[in-house]
Amino acid sequence: MQYLYNLARDDPQAPRIPQIIDYFPASVDGMDIEILVMEYISPPVVTIGKWINSGHDDTECQRRADVAAEKIAEIISWLYNCPLPLNPPVGPIGGGIICHRFFMDAKSPMPFANVAALEIYINKVLSFDRKKRGIEHLPQTVELCDLPLQFCHCDISFENFLIHPETLDVWLVDGQDISILPAPFATYALTYEASCILSAVASRVGLFPWPKMNIFRRAAYLVKASCLDSHGRQKSVDSVKEGPQRFAPPPRPLDSKYSHIRVVEIPTGEEKLKYLPSSDPFQYVPRY
């Protein structure tokens, strides 16, 4: 968030972004938490949702909703065009779990070291689905490594933006929902469900044109489907009853464009795997 604040500080077209004052770990009632101290935003600034609902009649509420959609679209367009930091990560600027509606509970099951690791993960899920449906011969894969990266706001709602009722200045305050991702993730964030605000904002920004968007949506469905675990593997009720689940060998290495990136698939729990970058050849580390 501090990176975006620095960009917005001298940009008259940028949204208002509060400055980060401090950040530190703490313990409350035995629970480890992290505290973020931000610049104070004084009244009468309120959430856009509260501002809309305070209209004196339905006509005024609709007018405010239209104004809000336009303001949010301007912020999203600004984010799309923000320059990326040097050697940008996949996910939050500081690295870590990706918060995005593409994943179950809007959180990725693991951090991804790079775009290639994210692409391998998604294609692994799609490969399992094709095998299950007996259509392994169909070329249903996604290629993310050659697509542009951009800032993506992954939870757009009237409650996640603040507005000054008189000046109509809008504040971008929820930094945890902003990640650096391939462009289709930004499109999916605005089209994943039928929503008045998402439709209104999507109609006002330029969505990335990509012919494989339907395959990408299918992958999102599979990632969140109850018949798949967080890594695209089928949950076998029988294997759970009989004893610990056996892990299948890893898929073959993908196309030659991955020649400079190796991935090790390491069990990190009873039924969990984690992708880690490795300098060794593609290998499977057996479970002990």
PEZI-V585785 format. One record per residue. RES is the residue in one small letter. PSI is psi in degrees with one decimal (* if undefined). Layout:
res=RES psi=PSI
res=RES psi=PSI
This chain:
res=m psi=-35.0
res=q psi=-34.5
res=y psi=-45.2
res=l psi=-36.3
res=y psi=-43.0
res=n psi=-36.8
res=l psi=-40.0
res=a psi=-21.5
res=r psi=-39.3
res=d psi=17.4
res=d psi=110.7
res=p psi=-18.3
res=q psi=-4.8
res=a psi=157.8
res=p psi=167.2
res=r psi=129.9
res=i psi=125.0
res=p psi=146.6
res=q psi=142.9
res=i psi=122.4
res=i psi=-44.2
res=d psi=161.3
res=y psi=126.6
res=f psi=151.8
res=p psi=154.7
res=a psi=168.8
res=s psi=124.0
res=v psi=118.8
res=d psi=41.4
res=g psi=2.7
res=m psi=128.5
res=d psi=126.3
res=i psi=170.8
res=e psi=132.3
res=i psi=129.6
res=l psi=122.5
res=v psi=120.5
res=m psi=162.3
res=e psi=137.2
res=y psi=131.1
res=i psi=112.2
res=s psi=154.8
res=p psi=156.0
res=p psi=23.3
res=v psi=131.1
res=v psi=171.9
res=t psi=151.2
res=i psi=-36.6
res=g psi=-44.0
res=k psi=-38.5
res=w psi=-41.8
res=i psi=-48.0
res=n psi=-13.4
res=s psi=4.1
res=g psi=148.5
res=h psi=-16.0
res=d psi=175.4
res=d psi=-36.9
res=t psi=-42.7
res=e psi=-38.8
res=c psi=-40.8
res=q psi=-39.3
res=r psi=-43.8
res=r psi=-36.4
res=a psi=-39.0
res=d psi=-42.8
res=v psi=-42.7
res=a psi=-42.1
res=a psi=-40.8
res=e psi=-42.5
res=k psi=-43.8
res=i psi=-39.1
res=a psi=-38.3
res=e psi=-39.3
res=i psi=-44.8
res=i psi=-42.2
res=s psi=-38.6
res=w psi=-44.3
res=l psi=-43.8
res=y psi=-32.0
res=n psi=2.8
res=c psi=137.4
res=p psi=142.5
res=l psi=153.8
res=p psi=167.1
res=l psi=134.2
res=n psi=61.8
res=p psi=143.2
res=p psi=172.8
res=v psi=110.2
res=g psi=-151.1
res=p psi=155.2
res=i psi=-37.6
res=g psi=3.4
res=g psi=167.9
res=g psi=-162.8
res=i psi=138.2
res=i psi=126.5
res=c psi=110.2
res=h psi=145.5
res=r psi=-10.5
res=f psi=-29.4
res=f psi=160.2
res=m psi=132.4
res=d psi=23.4
res=a psi=27.9
res=k psi=133.0
res=s psi=148.4
res=p psi=-10.6
res=m psi=160.4
res=p psi=151.3
res=f psi=132.0
res=a psi=-29.2
res=n psi=177.2
res=v psi=-35.7
res=a psi=-41.5
res=a psi=-39.8
res=l psi=-40.6
res=e psi=-42.2
res=i psi=-44.0
res=y psi=-47.6
res=i psi=-42.9
res=n psi=-27.1
res=k psi=-41.9
res=v psi=-44.2
res=l psi=-37.4
res=s psi=-42.8
res=f psi=-41.3
res=d psi=-42.6
res=r psi=-41.0
res=k psi=-41.5
res=k psi=-36.7
res=r psi=1.7
res=g psi=31.7
res=i psi=41.9
res=e psi=-22.2
res=h psi=-14.8
res=l psi=135.7
res=p psi=67.1
res=q psi=86.7
res=t psi=166.1
res=v psi=145.7
res=e psi=107.3
res=l psi=-21.3
res=c psi=-26.9
res=d psi=3.8
res=l psi=154.4
res=p psi=145.4
res=l psi=148.4
res=q psi=162.9
res=f psi=139.5
res=c psi=125.4
res=h psi=122.0
res=c psi=2.8
res=d psi=75.5
res=i psi=115.6
res=s psi=163.7
res=f psi=-18.6
res=e psi=-9.8
res=n psi=10.8
res=f psi=146.7
res=l psi=152.1
res=i psi=144.7
res=h psi=118.8
res=p psi=-25.0
res=e psi=-48.5
res=t psi=-19.5
res=l psi=21.1
res=d psi=138.9
res=v psi=139.0
res=w psi=135.0
res=l psi=114.1
res=v psi=-19.4
res=d psi=85.4
res=g psi=-21.7
res=q psi=-18.1
res=d psi=11.7
res=i psi=123.8
res=s psi=162.6
res=i psi=116.9
res=l psi=162.3
res=p psi=149.2
res=a psi=-36.0
res=p psi=-25.8
res=f psi=-34.3
res=a psi=-40.6
res=t psi=-44.3
res=y psi=-36.8
res=a psi=-24.1
res=l psi=-4.0
res=t psi=7.3
res=y psi=-18.6
res=e psi=160.7
res=a psi=110.2
res=s psi=138.0
res=c psi=-45.6
res=i psi=-41.7
res=l psi=-42.8
res=s psi=-41.0
res=a psi=-42.2
res=v psi=-42.6
res=a psi=-35.3
res=s psi=-13.0
res=r psi=-7.9
res=v psi=161.4
res=g psi=108.8
res=l psi=144.0
res=f psi=121.3
res=p psi=122.2
res=w psi=119.9
res=p psi=-14.1
res=k psi=22.2
res=m psi=-36.0
res=n psi=-37.2
res=i psi=-39.2
res=f psi=-41.8
res=r psi=-37.9
res=r psi=-42.7
res=a psi=-41.2
res=a psi=-41.6
res=y psi=-43.6
res=l psi=-39.0
res=v psi=-35.8
res=k psi=-4.2
res=a psi=145.5
res=s psi=-20.5
res=c psi=-1.0
res=l psi=143.8
res=d psi=-177.3
res=s psi=-8.5
res=h psi=20.1
res=g psi=16.6
res=r psi=144.0
res=q psi=137.1
res=k psi=120.3
res=s psi=114.2
res=v psi=-40.1
res=d psi=-43.3
res=s psi=-31.5
res=v psi=-37.9
res=k psi=-38.5
res=e psi=-27.2
res=g psi=-165.4
res=p psi=141.9
res=q psi=139.2
res=r psi=137.5
res=f psi=132.5
res=a psi=155.9
res=p psi=159.3
res=p psi=160.9
res=p psi=162.1
res=r psi=156.3
res=p psi=144.0
res=l psi=-165.1
res=d psi=166.7
res=s psi=-18.2
res=k psi=-11.1
res=y psi=9.1
res=s psi=-26.8
res=h psi=0.5
res=i psi=124.9
res=r psi=146.8
res=v psi=132.5
res=v psi=133.2
res=e psi=109.8
res=i psi=122.7
res=p psi=130.3
res=t psi=9.9
res=g psi=-171.5
res=e psi=-40.5
res=e psi=29.1
res=k psi=146.5
res=l psi=159.2
res=k psi=136.3
res=y psi=127.8
res=l psi=141.9
res=p psi=147.6
res=s psi=148.4
res=s psi=-7.9
res=d psi=164.2
res=p psi=159.6
res=f psi=125.3
res=q psi=163.9
res=y psi=126.9
res=v psi=113.7
res=p psi=157.4
res=r psi=138.1
res=y psi=*
